[in-house]
Amino acid sequence: MRNKDFAALILTHGRPNKVKTYKSLQKAGYTGRVVIVVDNEDDTIEEYKKQFGKDVVVFDKLEISRRFDTGDNFDDRRAIIYARNASFEIAKDLGIKYFIQLD
């Protein structure tokens, strides 16, 4: 049974052809909502959109990085923490009350 208040958010970057978590959810029989979370610094956004269509949500990585202490002394933003923090706002915008973050 689908719960409209719940979704699985798959946090990903640069691997549109290797989203094994999506395939694993399908194989396990999960029929609920899945949202593919990608940052705007990913060069493969269009490929994600081709494969997953409307289930892809893109967030602004630099903007989200300004909202919390990343604990990082470098400016390359190569950590999943940005997507993890953006997930809360994404879920709220999509009307999702409960979610799980997968990668």
C-alpha positions in Angstrom: 0.0 0.0 0.0 1.4 3.4 -0.9 1.6 6.1 1.7 1.4 9.5 0.1 3.2 11.0 3.2 6.3 8.8 2.7 9.1 8.6 0.0 12.5 7.1 -0.4 15.0 9.8 -1.4 18.0 8.5 -3.3 20.9 11.0 -3.0 23.2 10.7 -6.0 25.8 12.5 -8.0 27.5 11.6 -11.3 26.2 8.1 -11.7 22.9 8.1 -13.6 23.6 4.7 -15.1 24.5 3.1 -11.8 21.7 4.0 -9.4 21.7 0.5 -7.9 19.6 1.6 -5.0 16.7 2.3 -7.3 17.0 -1.1 -8.9 17.3 -2.8 -5.5 14.1 -1.1 -4.3 12.2 -2.3 -7.3 13.6 -5.8 -7.0 12.6 -5.9 -3.3 9.0 -5.0 -4.3 8.9 -1.4 -3.1 6.1 0.4 -4.8 6.2 3.7 -3.0 7.4 7.0 -4.1 11.0 7.5 -5.0 12.7 10.8 -5.5 16.2 11.1 -7.1 18.0 14.0 -5.4 20.8 15.6 -7.5 22.7 18.8 -7.0 23.1 21.5 -9.7 26.8 21.0 -9.9 26.3 17.5 -11.4 27.2 17.4 -15.1 24.9 14.4 -15.7 21.6 16.0 -14.6 20.0 15.6 -18.1 20.8 11.9 -18.1 19.1 11.5 -14.7 16.1 13.3 -16.1 16.0 11.0 -19.2 16.0 7.9 -17.0 13.9 9.0 -14.0 11.8 11.8 -15.5 9.7 13.8 -13.0 11.2 11.9 -10.1 14.4 13.9 -10.3 14.7 17.0 -8.0 17.7 19.3 -8.4 18.9 21.5 -5.5 21.4 24.3 -5.4 24.5 22.9 -3.8 26.2 26.3 -3.1 23.1 27.8 -1.6 22.5 24.9 0.7 26.2 24.9 1.8 25.7 28.5 3.1 23.0 27.3 5.6 25.2 25.1 7.9 28.8 24.5 9.0 30.2 21.9 6.6 33.2 21.2 8.7 35.2 21.4 5.5 38.2 23.6 4.9 38.0 23.2 1.1 35.6 24.6 -1.4 35.0 21.6 -3.7 31.8 20.4 -1.9 32.5 16.7 -2.5 30.4 15.3 0.3 26.9 13.9 0.6 26.1 16.2 3.6 24.7 18.9 1.1 22.1 16.5 -0.3 21.3 15.2 3.2 20.6 18.7 4.5 18.7 19.7 1.3 16.5 16.6 1.6 14.4 18.2 4.5 13.5 21.2 2.4 12.9 19.0 -0.7 10.6 16.7 1.2 8.6 19.7 2.6 8.3 21.3 -0.8 6.9 18.0 -2.2 4.5 17.5 0.7 6.3 14.5 2.1 6.1 14.2 5.8 8.3 11.1 6.3 11.3 10.0 4.2 14.3 7.8 4.2 17.6 8.9 2.7 19.4 6.3 0.6 22.5 6.6 -1.6 
